[in-house]
């Protein structure tokens, strides 16, 4: 019982947990970016223009790129900290420009989901890619 309460058992699950966190977070960003890509850059730029973003066409390309490429990078664990930082910035901007004014619950367009994505990005940024990553295999991170 003391073993369960102390959390000693969890040490051996550190790298599998990071892998799971990276894959799920990366998949969410990738799929959201892919959805924007399929909708077209013009549609994403129009949405950004409605939020008063300057140069919405450029920001639409950057947003889609970060979500698709950054999401794939998180899944593979390549340039993991950079991908987590950029995805975290996307989440932070979305939190304040779209979701914060709508309250907490996602059912009202609120920030609960984007806050969780931001937390996942921060955790990956701080904890790194883990042993099961391209970074660890080839870059010795």
Secondary structure, 3 states (H helix, E strand, C coil): CHHHHHCHHHHHHHHHHHHHHHHHHHHHHHHHHHHHHHHCHHHHHHHHHHCCCCCHHHHHHHHHHHHHHHHHHHHHCCCHHHHHHHHHHHHHHHHHHHHHHHCCCHHHCCCHHHHHHHHHHHHHHHHCCCCCCHHHHHHCC
